[in-house]
């Protein structure tokens, strides 16, 4: 049994400690916003926050999350997270999603990136590209992703 704090709520998960966070979230807790992409931490579809840092949940075991805070796309886009709300609004404004499969991971990475910046800092295109480099979009909406992250940063200034 593992105790996980997910989106501010405590959960007891009956799974092997080596089980990836992704599967605890999806299969045990029924939180399907976090997606399985590659299973090798290469695509970013499974991105969640662990104590505020973007991590790949497909390769991070639940044992690494005990005593820490996991935040998923469900909490970031529920309207209570100021940065998440700005990112979500920018995603809609710039019509970022095409197929949409990678978008929860993209939003999670963008939110962690913007939270890491000093308040009011406007990131350059190169900084945005670097921060988002671990997320693959098969549809190629990278220009819209960059524009949405920049727009969210402006909205948060």
N, C-alpha and C positions, 0 to 999 in steps of 0.2 A: 504494500500500500504506500502510495506517495501522496503527499499533500501539496497541492498547487494553488497558487493565488493567480487566478485568471480574471482580468478586468475588474479587480477589486473584490472578488468573491473567492472564498476558500472552497476548494474541491478536494475530495479524496478520490484518488484514481487507483483502481486495482489493476496494475500492469507491471510488467518487468521494469526495473529501473533504467534499463537500456532502451526502452521504447522511445522512439522519437516523439518530441512534443507534438509534432503535426498529427500523429495518429491518436494521441491522447485527446487532443482538441476535437478532431473530426469524429473518430469512432466511439470514444468514451463519453465525451461531453456534448456531442452533437453540434459543434460549432463549425459549420462548413464554409465559412467565409475564407479561411486560409486554404490555399490550394496546393495540391501535389503537382509538381511539374516534372522534375528530373530525378529527384531522390538523391542527388549528389551535390547539393548546395551550389549549383552552377547557374540556375535560371532565375532565382529570386521569387518565384511564385508563392513560396511558403513563408515569406518573411513575416515575422512577428517582432515585437519588442520584448527584450528581457532586461528589466531594470532600465528601460528607456533606450537601449541600444538595439539596432536592427540586427536580427540574427536569422539564420536559416533553420527553421523548425524541423526540416526533414532529416537533419543529421545531428541535432542537439537532443541528447537524451533527457528524459524527464528528471533524472537524478541531478542534472545540472541546474534545474529550475527550482528545486526545493528551497524554500526560504527566500525566494526572489519573486518579483512581480512580472507576470506575463501579460502583455497587452496585445489584443488581436484587432483585426479590422472592424469587428463589431463594435468595439469601444471607441475606436478612433473616429468612426463616422456616425456615431449616435447623436452628435450635436453638442455633447458636453465637453469635448476637447477642442479648445480654441484653434490650435494649429491644424488638427485633423479636419475641422469644419472648413477652414480656409482652403486647405488642399482639396477637399471634396468639392467645394464650390468651384474652384479653378478647373478641376477635372471636367465638370459638367460644362462650364463656360467654354472651354477649349475643345470640347467634344473629343476627349482623349481616347476613350475606349472604342475599339473596333470590335474585335471578337470578345474582348473583356476578360479573358482567362487570367492574364498576368496582372490585372489592375489592382487587386487587393495587395499583392506584394509591392507593386509600384507605389501605391499610396502609402504603405507602411514605411518604405524606404524614404520617400519624400518627406513624410512627417518627421521621422527621426532626424533627417538631415536639417530641416528647418528648425527643429527644436535645439539642435546643437549650435546654431549660429547665435552670435550676440544679437540682442533685440535691435531691430531696425536695419541690420546688415542686409544689403542686397547682393546676393551671390552672382558671380559672373556665369556666363554660359559654360565656361570650362569647369567651374566648381560644381555646377549642377550636373554636368556630364560625368564628372568624376564620382560624385555621390551616388548617381544612379547607374553606374557602370555594371554593377552586379545583378541588374535586373534585365532580363531579355524580353523583348516584345516581338513575337513572331510576325505581327502585322506591321511593324516598323513605324509606330507612331511616335518615334523619339523626338521629333521637332515639336509636336503637340505636348508631349510630356515636359520637355524643357520649358516651353512657354507657360504651361500651367504651374510649374514649380516657381518660376520667376514671378508670375502673377500672384500666387499665394504669398510669396515673400513680401511683395509690395502691399498686399492687403493687411499683412501682419505688422507693418512698420508703424 
